[in-house]
């Protein structure tokens, strides 16, 4: 699933290409929007909110999308062939005189009044890459359920918006804390959310995400995706296992030596 830094980059690309332009082609391929025509409206801008994208148009409308696990927005020059995936995966097309923005495999696409955006994203916690980032509020929300496993609390977008499975695993490693450790036994939540903010901010302009500070191939991450490989800190084999509440289990990665089990 794309994480907050990826969504931020997508929003920046869409905004740069579309903001200020008139829609000359509109094709929303989801049943409840099939008859909607946005042609003639001006695109005011595209902003990210956590993992959500808000494309604002004149007339007080917002096209709200979420990339989910496999979704993407691709930009093409007018007349260019669309290569982002098979045609049946296309969910949205917004075309201007020079550019077409094509949304593939979007699990969420809805049109709402811009004034009603809080109904769609108001439940989210402080946005790690947002202009209104509030570390104190993020730390408060993260600590609100002290018996909840840290790995679950970090993924909950109601606590802080933008963390996905990659950053969840990497943040737990940097905190020297196993993902299932209760929040009350984890290190200072204020420091943890500030580290999260720094990591996403450092990666938002890069295609290759790095949490190690090393952008060389094969040296980008500490534990995520490295099951069975040696820990970069102590050399112990990195482990992985599905972790999370029923129906929401995600693969977690950790070093058993650097991130000891608190119950052992």
C-alpha positions as YAML, in Angstrom:
chain: A
units: angstrom
residues:
- id: 1
  name: UNK
  ca: [0.00, 0.00, 0.00]
- id: 2
  name: UNK
  ca: [1.40, 3.43, -0.89]
- id: 3
  name: UNK
  ca: [2.46, 5.34, 2.22]
- id: 4
  name: UNK
  ca: [2.17, 9.01, 3.02]
- id: 5
  name: UNK
  ca: [5.33, 10.03, 1.20]
- id: 6
  name: UNK
  ca: [4.20, 8.31, -2.02]
- id: 7
  name: UNK
  ca: [0.78, 9.96, -1.82]
- id: 8
  name: UNK
  ca: [2.45, 13.35, -1.20]
- id: 9
  name: UNK
  ca: [4.55, 12.89, -4.36]
- id: 10
  name: UNK
  ca: [1.50, 11.85, -6.37]
- id: 11
  name: UNK
  ca: [-0.40, 14.93, -5.19]
- id: 12
  name: UNK
  ca: [2.51, 17.20, -6.08]
- id: 13
  name: UNK
  ca: [2.76, 15.75, -9.60]
- id: 14
  name: UNK
  ca: [-0.98, 16.02, -10.19]
- id: 15
  name: UNK
  ca: [-1.11, 19.55, -8.81]
- id: 16
  name: UNK
  ca: [1.80, 20.70, -10.95]
- id: 17
  name: UNK
  ca: [0.22, 19.25, -14.09]
- id: 18
  name: UNK
  ca: [-3.42, 20.12, -13.51]
- id: 19
  name: UNK
  ca: [-3.85, 23.14, -11.23]
- id: 20
  name: UNK
  ca: [-5.44, 26.08, -13.03]
- id: 21
  name: UNK
  ca: [-6.44, 24.09, -16.11]
- id: 22
  name: UNK
  ca: [-9.93, 23.45, -17.46]
- id: 23
  name: UNK
  ca: [-11.23, 19.90, -17.67]
- id: 24
  name: UNK
  ca: [-11.88, 19.04, -21.33]
- id: 25
  name: UNK
  ca: [-12.41, 15.32, -20.77]
- id: 26
  name: UNK
  ca: [-14.15, 13.72, -17.81]
- id: 27
  name: UNK
  ca: [-14.70, 9.99, -17.42]
- id: 28
  name: UNK
  ca: [-15.47, 8.56, -13.96]
- id: 29
  name: UNK
  ca: [-15.84, 4.81, -14.27]
- id: 30
  name: UNK
  ca: [-17.56, 3.84, -11.05]
- id: 31
  name: UNK
  ca: [-21.31, 3.16, -11.04]
- id: 32
  name: UNK
  ca: [-22.50, 6.01, -8.87]
- id: 33
  name: UNK
  ca: [-20.42, 8.58, -10.80]
- id: 34
  name: UNK
  ca: [-21.02, 7.19, -14.28]
- id: 35
  name: UNK
  ca: [-23.27, 10.10, -15.30]
- id: 36
  name: UNK
  ca: [-21.12, 12.85, -13.72]
- id: 37
  name: UNK
  ca: [-19.50, 15.23, -16.19]
- id: 38
  name: UNK
  ca: [-16.80, 17.57, -14.88]
- id: 39
  name: UNK
  ca: [-16.03, 19.05, -18.30]
- id: 40
  name: UNK
  ca: [-15.68, 22.82, -18.18]
- id: 41
  name: UNK
  ca: [-14.70, 22.99, -14.54]
- id: 42
  name: UNK
  ca: [-11.34, 24.42, -13.54]
- id: 43
  name: UNK
  ca: [-9.04, 22.30, -11.38]
- id: 44
  name: UNK
  ca: [-8.05, 24.42, -8.41]
- id: 45
  name: UNK
  ca: [-5.48, 22.05, -6.96]
- id: 46
  name: UNK
  ca: [-4.65, 18.61, -5.62]
- id: 47
  name: UNK
  ca: [-3.76, 18.13, -1.97]
- id: 48
  name: UNK
  ca: [-2.85, 15.02, 0.04]
- id: 49
  name: UNK
  ca: [-4.36, 14.15, 3.39]
- id: 50
  name: UNK
  ca: [-2.53, 11.18, 4.87]
- id: 51
  name: UNK
  ca: [-3.10, 8.47, 2.25]
- id: 52
  name: UNK
  ca: [-6.01, 10.30, 0.64]
- id: 53
  name: UNK
  ca: [-6.01, 12.60, -2.41]
- id: 54
  name: UNK
  ca: [-8.35, 15.58, -2.73]
- id: 55
  name: UNK
  ca: [-8.69, 17.07, -6.22]
- id: 56
  name: UNK
  ca: [-10.54, 20.36, -5.83]
- id: 57
  name: UNK
  ca: [-12.53, 21.92, -8.67]
- id: 58
  name: UNK
  ca: [-14.35, 25.21, -9.03]
- id: 59
  name: UNK
  ca: [-17.98, 25.20, -8.09]
- id: 60
  name: UNK
  ca: [-17.12, 23.80, -4.68]
- id: 61
  name: UNK
  ca: [-16.51, 20.17, -5.70]
- id: 62
  name: UNK
  ca: [-13.80, 17.74, -4.63]
- id: 63
  name: UNK
  ca: [-12.91, 14.41, -6.26]
- id: 64
  name: UNK
  ca: [-11.76, 12.23, -3.37]
- id: 65
  name: UNK
  ca: [-9.62, 9.17, -4.10]
- id: 66
  name: UNK
  ca: [-7.56, 6.64, -2.19]
- id: 67
  name: UNK
  ca: [-4.83, 4.48, -3.73]
- id: 68
  name: UNK
  ca: [-5.46, 1.44, -1.52]
- id: 69
  name: UNK
  ca: [-3.06, -1.45, -2.10]
- id: 70
  name: UNK
  ca: [-2.55, -1.20, -5.86]
- id: 71
  name: UNK
  ca: [-4.07, 2.07, -7.05]
- id: 72
  name: UNK
  ca: [-2.21, 4.83, -8.86]
- id: 73
  name: UNK
  ca: [-2.66, 8.07, -10.77]
- id: 74
  name: UNK
  ca: [-0.63, 8.39, -13.99]
- id: 75
  name: UNK
  ca: [-0.04, 11.46, -16.14]
- id: 76
  name: UNK
  ca: [0.17, 11.33, -19.94]
- id: 77
  name: UNK
  ca: [0.67, 13.99, -22.57]
- id: 78
  name: UNK
  ca: [-2.35, 14.44, -24.81]
- id: 79
  name: UNK
  ca: [-2.28, 11.81, -27.53]
- id: 80
  name: UNK
  ca: [0.18, 9.51, -25.72]
- id: 81
  name: UNK
  ca: [-0.71, 5.87, -25.15]
- id: 82
  name: UNK
  ca: [-1.81, 5.03, -21.61]
- id: 83
  name: UNK
  ca: [0.43, 2.33, -20.16]
- id: 84
  name: UNK
  ca: [-0.49, 2.20, -16.48]
- id: 85
  name: UNK
  ca: [-2.44, -1.04, -16.72]
- id: 86
  name: UNK
  ca: [-5.29, -2.76, -18.56]
- id: 87
  name: UNK
  ca: [-8.22, -0.61, -19.56]
- id: 88
  name: UNK
  ca: [-10.64, -2.37, -17.23]
- id: 89
  name: UNK
  ca: [-8.62, -1.06, -14.26]
- id: 90
  name: UNK
  ca: [-9.16, 2.58, -15.19]
- id: 91
  name: UNK
  ca: [-11.49, 4.26, -12.72]
- id: 92
  name: UNK
  ca: [-11.06, 7.95, -13.58]
- id: 93
  name: UNK
  ca: [-9.85, 10.20, -16.37]
- id: 94
  name: UNK
  ca: [-9.41, 13.96, -16.04]
- id: 95
  name: UNK
  ca: [-8.10, 15.50, -19.22]
- id: 96
  name: UNK
  ca: [-6.93, 19.05, -19.90]
- id: 97
  name: UNK
  ca: [-5.68, 20.54, -23.17]
- id: 98
  name: UNK
  ca: [-2.22, 19.14, -22.61]
- id: 99
  name: UNK
  ca: [-2.42, 16.35, -20.06]
- id: 100
  name: UNK
  ca: [-4.54, 13.38, -19.08]
- id: 101
  name: UNK
  ca: [-4.58, 12.18, -15.48]
- id: 102
  name: UNK
  ca: [-5.65, 8.53, -15.38]
- id: 103
  name: UNK
  ca: [-6.55, 6.76, -12.14]
- id: 104
  name: UNK
  ca: [-5.94, 3.00, -12.09]
- id: 105
  name: UNK
  ca: [-7.38, 0.44, -9.66]
- id: 106
  name: UNK
  ca: [-8.63, 3.09, -7.25]
- id: 107
  name: UNK
  ca: [-10.63, 1.34, -4.50]
- id: 108
  name: UNK
  ca: [-12.23, 4.62, -3.45]
- id: 109
  name: UNK
  ca: [-13.48, 7.35, -5.75]
- id: 110
  name: UNK
  ca: [-16.22, 9.78, -4.75]
- id: 111
  name: UNK
  ca: [-17.36, 13.27, -5.56]
- id: 112
  name: UNK
  ca: [-18.29, 15.52, -2.66]
- id: 113
  name: UNK
  ca: [-18.75, 19.14, -1.82]
- id: 114
  name: UNK
  ca: [-15.43, 20.70, -0.87]
- id: 115
  name: UNK
  ca: [-17.11, 21.98, 2.29]
- id: 116
  name: UNK
  ca: [-17.85, 18.35, 3.17]
- id: 117
  name: UNK
  ca: [-14.25, 17.12, 2.99]
- id: 118
  name: UNK
  ca: [-14.15, 16.72, 6.79]
- id: 119
  name: UNK
  ca: [-16.78, 14.00, 6.47]
- id: 120
  name: UNK
  ca: [-14.33, 11.99, 4.35]
- id: 121
  name: UNK
  ca: [-11.00, 12.72, 6.06]
- id: 122
  name: UNK
  ca: [-11.88, 14.45, 9.32]
- id: 123
  name: UNK
  ca: [-11.39, 11.25, 11.28]
- id: 124
  name: UNK
  ca: [-7.69, 11.13, 10.41]
- id: 125
  name: UNK
  ca: [-5.03, 12.02, 12.92]
- id: 126
  name: UNK
  ca: [-2.36, 14.69, 12.36]
- id: 127
  name: UNK
  ca: [-0.90, 14.42, 8.86]
- id: 128
  name: UNK
  ca: [2.82, 13.66, 9.04]
- id: 129
  name: UNK
  ca: [3.41, 15.69, 5.88]
- id: 130
  name: UNK
  ca: [0.64, 18.22, 6.33]
- id: 131
  name: UNK
  ca: [1.03, 21.94, 6.95]
- id: 132
  name: UNK
  ca: [-0.89, 21.56, 10.21]
- id: 133
  name: UNK
  ca: [1.26, 18.77, 11.64]
- id: 134
  name: UNK
  ca: [0.81, 18.62, 15.41]
- id: 135
  name: UNK
  ca: [3.31, 16.30, 17.16]
- id: 136
  name: UNK
  ca: [1.72, 16.75, 20.59]
- id: 137
  name: UNK
  ca: [-1.69, 15.68, 19.31]
- id: 138
  name: UNK
  ca: [-0.14, 12.76, 17.42]
- id: 139
  name: UNK
  ca: [1.65, 11.57, 20.55]
- id: 140
  name: UNK
  ca: [-1.53, 11.95, 22.60]
- id: 141
  name: UNK
  ca: [-3.53, 9.85, 20.16]
- id: 142
  name: UNK
  ca: [-0.81, 7.22, 19.90]
- id: 143
  name: UNK
  ca: [-0.78, 6.88, 23.69]
- id: 144
  name: UNK
  ca: [-4.56, 6.94, 24.16]
- id: 145
  name: UNK
  ca: [-4.81, 3.13, 24.35]
- id: 146
  name: UNK
  ca: [-1.73, 2.14, 26.40]
- id: 147
  name: UNK
  ca: [-2.36, -1.60, 26.12]
- id: 148
  name: UNK
  ca: [-2.60, -1.60, 22.34]
- id: 149
  name: UNK
  ca: [0.38, -3.11, 20.46]
- id: 150
  name: UNK
  ca: [2.63, -0.36, 19.13]
- id: 151
  name: UNK
  ca: [2.62, -1.84, 15.63]
- id: 152
  name: UNK
  ca: [-1.17, -1.63, 15.49]
- id: 153
  name: UNK
  ca: [-1.30, 1.90, 16.91]
- id: 154
  name: UNK
  ca: [1.21, 3.17, 14.33]
- id: 155
  name: UNK
  ca: [-0.87, 1.83, 11.43]
- id: 156
  name: UNK
  ca: [-4.09, 3.37, 12.74]
- id: 157
  name: UNK
  ca: [-4.64, 6.46, 10.58]
- id: 158
  name: UNK
  ca: [-6.82, 7.94, 13.33]
- id: 159
  name: UNK
  ca: [-3.65, 8.36, 15.41]
- id: 160
  name: UNK
  ca: [-1.36, 9.85, 12.79]
- id: 161
  name: UNK
  ca: [-1.94, 9.86, 9.06]
- id: 162
  name: UNK
  ca: [0.59, 8.54, 6.57]
- id: 163
  name: UNK
  ca: [2.28, 5.50, 8.11]
- id: 164
  name: UNK
  ca: [2.03, 2.20, 6.25]
- id: 165
  name: UNK
  ca: [3.56, -1.21, 6.77]
- id: 166
  name: UNK
  ca: [7.07, -0.21, 5.69]
- id: 167
  name: UNK
  ca: [7.35, 2.65, 8.15]
- id: 168
  name: UNK
  ca: [5.60, 0.63, 10.85]
- id: 169
  name: UNK
  ca: [8.33, -2.01, 10.75]
- id: 170
  name: UNK
  ca: [11.15, 0.50, 10.43]
- id: 171
  name: UNK
  ca: [9.91, 2.73, 13.27]
- id: 172
  name: UNK
  ca: [9.56, -0.23, 15.63]
- id: 173
  name: UNK
  ca: [13.13, -1.22, 14.76]
- id: 174
  name: UNK
  ca: [14.47, 2.29, 15.37]
- id: 175
  name: UNK
  ca: [12.62, 2.32, 18.70]
- id: 176
  name: UNK
  ca: [14.18, -1.09, 19.57]
- id: 177
  name: UNK
  ca: [10.66, -2.29, 20.26]
- id: 178
  name: UNK
  ca: [8.90, -5.45, 19.04]
- id: 179
  name: UNK
  ca: [5.75, -4.60, 17.05]
- id: 180
  name: UNK
  ca: [3.47, -6.34, 19.57]
- id: 181
  name: UNK
  ca: [4.87, -4.43, 22.57]
- id: 182
  name: UNK
  ca: [2.12, -2.48, 24.38]
- id: 183
  name: UNK
  ca: [2.33, 1.25, 23.76]
- id: 184
  name: UNK
  ca: [2.82, 1.84, 27.50]
- id: 185
  name: UNK
  ca: [6.12, -0.11, 27.35]
- id: 186
  name: UNK
  ca: [7.38, 1.62, 24.21]
- id: 187
  name: UNK
  ca: [9.81, 4.56, 24.23]
- id: 188
  name: UNK
  ca: [8.72, 8.19, 24.43]
- id: 189
  name: UNK
  ca: [5.80, 8.62, 21.97]
- id: 190
  name: UNK
  ca: [6.76, 12.27, 21.35]
- id: 191
  name: UNK
  ca: [10.17, 11.23, 20.07]
- id: 192
  name: UNK
  ca: [8.64, 8.39, 18.04]
- id: 193
  name: UNK
  ca: [6.22, 10.62, 16.15]
- id: 194
  name: UNK
  ca: [8.96, 13.15, 15.46]
- id: 195
  name: UNK
  ca: [11.17, 10.38, 14.03]
- id: 196
  name: UNK
  ca: [8.23, 9.30, 11.86]
- id: 197
  name: UNK
  ca: [7.81, 12.85, 10.63]
- id: 198
  name: UNK
  ca: [11.51, 13.20, 9.79]
- id: 199
  name: UNK
  ca: [11.57, 9.91, 7.87]
- id: 200
  name: UNK
  ca: [8.55, 10.71, 5.71]
- id: 201
  name: UNK
  ca: [9.77, 14.24, 5.09]
- id: 202
  name: UNK
  ca: [13.22, 13.00, 4.07]
- id: 203
  name: UNK
  ca: [11.69, 10.54, 1.59]
- id: 204
  name: UNK
  ca: [8.81, 12.54, 0.13]
- id: 205
  name: UNK
  ca: [10.83, 13.76, -2.85]
- id: 206
  name: UNK
  ca: [12.56, 10.41, -3.56]
- id: 207
  name: UNK
  ca: [11.28, 7.39, -5.46]
- id: 208
  name: UNK
  ca: [13.51, 5.01, -3.49]
- id: 209
  name: UNK
  ca: [12.48, 5.13, 0.17]
- id: 210
  name: UNK
  ca: [15.34, 4.93, 2.70]
- id: 211
  name: UNK
  ca: [15.24, 4.81, 6.49]
- id: 212
  name: UNK
  ca: [18.93, 3.98, 6.94]
- id: 213
  name: UNK
  ca: [20.23, 7.21, 5.43]
- id: 214
  name: UNK
  ca: [21.95, 5.14, 2.74]
- id: 215
  name: UNK
  ca: [20.35, 5.28, -0.71]
- id: 216
  name: UNK
  ca: [22.58, 2.62, -2.23]
- id: 217
  name: UNK
  ca: [20.73, -0.31, -3.73]
- id: 218
  name: UNK
  ca: [20.17, -3.02, -1.13]
- id: 219
  name: UNK
  ca: [20.93, -0.68, 1.78]
- id: 220
  name: UNK
  ca: [17.72, 1.32, 1.96]
- id: 221
  name: UNK
  ca: [15.87, -0.28, 4.87]
- id: 222
  name: UNK
  ca: [16.72, -1.87, 8.21]
- id: 223
  name: UNK
  ca: [14.25, -4.76, 8.45]
- id: 224
  name: UNK
  ca: [11.28, -4.41, 6.08]
- id: 225
  name: UNK
  ca: [11.37, -7.05, 3.34]
- id: 226
  name: UNK
  ca: [14.58, -8.56, 4.77]
- id: 227
  name: UNK
  ca: [13.32, -11.74, 6.47]
- id: 228
  name: UNK
  ca: [16.20, -14.17, 6.97]
- id: 229
  name: UNK
  ca: [18.85, -11.57, 6.18]
- id: 230
  name: UNK
  ca: [21.25, -10.31, 8.86]
- id: 231
  name: UNK
  ca: [20.20, -7.33, 10.96]
- id: 232
  name: UNK
  ca: [22.20, -4.28, 9.95]
- id: 233
  name: UNK
  ca: [22.81, -3.47, 13.61]
- id: 234
  name: UNK
  ca: [23.61, -6.83, 15.27]
- id: 235
  name: UNK
  ca: [23.72, -9.48, 12.54]
- id: 236
  name: UNK
  ca: [20.88, -11.66, 13.85]
- id: 237
  name: UNK
  ca: [18.48, -12.99, 11.18]
- id: 238
  name: UNK
  ca: [15.53, -10.68, 10.63]
- id: 239
  name: UNK
  ca: [12.17, -12.36, 11.25]
- id: 240
  name: UNK
  ca: [8.72, -11.80, 9.78]
- id: 241
  name: UNK
  ca: [5.20, -12.85, 10.67]
- id: 242
  name: UNK
  ca: [1.63, -11.74, 10.12]
- id: 243
  name: UNK
  ca: [0.54, -9.41, 12.87]
- id: 244
  name: UNK
  ca: [-2.55, -7.38, 13.69]
- id: 245
  name: UNK
  ca: [-6.21, -7.70, 14.63]
- id: 246
  name: UNK
  ca: [-8.41, -10.30, 12.92]
- id: 247
  name: UNK
  ca: [-9.09, -9.37, 9.31]
- id: 248
  name: UNK
  ca: [-6.36, -6.72, 9.28]
- id: 249
  name: UNK
  ca: [-3.20, -8.79, 9.64]
- id: 250
  name: UNK
  ca: [-0.13, -7.41, 7.87]
- id: 251
  name: UNK
  ca: [3.36, -8.85, 7.56]
- id: 252
  name: UNK
  ca: [5.68, -7.35, 10.17]
- id: 253
  name: UNK
  ca: [9.48, -7.51, 10.21]
- id: 254
  name: UNK
  ca: [11.72, -7.26, 13.26]
- id: 255
  name: UNK
  ca: [15.09, -8.22, 14.70]
- id: 256
  name: UNK
  ca: [14.63, -10.59, 17.68]
- id: 257
  name: UNK
  ca: [17.85, -9.36, 19.29]
- id: 258
  name: UNK
  ca: [17.45, -5.61, 18.82]
- id: 259
  name: UNK
  ca: [13.70, -5.73, 19.47]
- id: 260
  name: UNK
  ca: [13.27, -8.22, 22.32]
- id: 261
  name: UNK
  ca: [9.89, -9.69, 23.23]
- id: 262
  name: UNK
  ca: [8.65, -7.75, 26.29]
- id: 263
  name: UNK
  ca: [6.97, -10.87, 27.66]
- id: 264
  name: UNK
  ca: [10.12, -13.02, 27.52]
...
